């Protein structure tokens, strides 16, 4: 496709968690992708698959024409009834074959029955991209982009299921037109796991971004002294437990220190609150819960002093290869970051002087926090570097660069 070719239509197949029949903005890049394409592309079709663990099962279909929503409908359960009935009994937040079949069937059916063709199909993760490749073969889409937000060569404990996952990833990487990975660690891991680089589609790093209103920072003297912030999902692998355990040590040095935790999920909150009580930290750990509005969330983050990204060093964690959205928000807020050696973005912020990376150990993690609090010059330098790294990390810039890499201007 030549430079300045105009895209008239896009089909984006993605996923998102739903709670109280409302879509949450934690996964799937729904709002970010819509905000970029809808004002710029004549026809946009978005197929949103509810995550397992959501309070709805049927996919949502949003159609946009000339920058306006034309319709919002639901993919009928009657079109995949046997699979739907199985999904009814699988409601935990985990991967199920039934939900993957739902994703594949709905993507294929919607693509085949929608009027007209699409210039681009963007599939978030492999099962939807697999359907997109079939749609291209059938002439319904012209180009297929394989958008990857999570990858790990050891994703599943079941060997058969993991082998199928790796095969599907390789198939999509070889048969799509372009790969958009959120992290530079993904393609090398994919090749190590068996992908022939000579057969791979062109691969580009297309990281997560922020909305412009999320990028704002406070002067250092207006930040809350001794305040630490953890923002993100509260699963153990992401490290909120390590942040709390480290707080026990930080508090001994700085009795007025407080840890602000932004994130939700009933089971995870119960686990963390029990840990706080057991360690006697109830007076210095503040649970904000899940803040749905990203702008309000960013306002809480930027008032804090130091940002924490304490990913656990678990061998099979996909965090070794993924982007770290929490770190991107921390940079957008101009905060120095303390992280572990897990996230690829952590290596960049250390190289750029915007944070510290230590081992997955509460003493070492606490020592890094204490170092940033006590060394004012180091803190000021890292704040300045954090602002520099985060100021242009908008979704608009991310997508404009991504399409520029494949010779399309927006």
Order of alpha helices (4+ residues) and beta strands (2+ residues): beta-beta-beta-alpha-beta-beta-beta-alpha-alpha-beta-alpha-beta-alpha-beta-alpha-beta-beta-alpha-beta-alpha-beta-alpha-beta-alpha-beta-alpha-beta-alpha-alpha-alpha
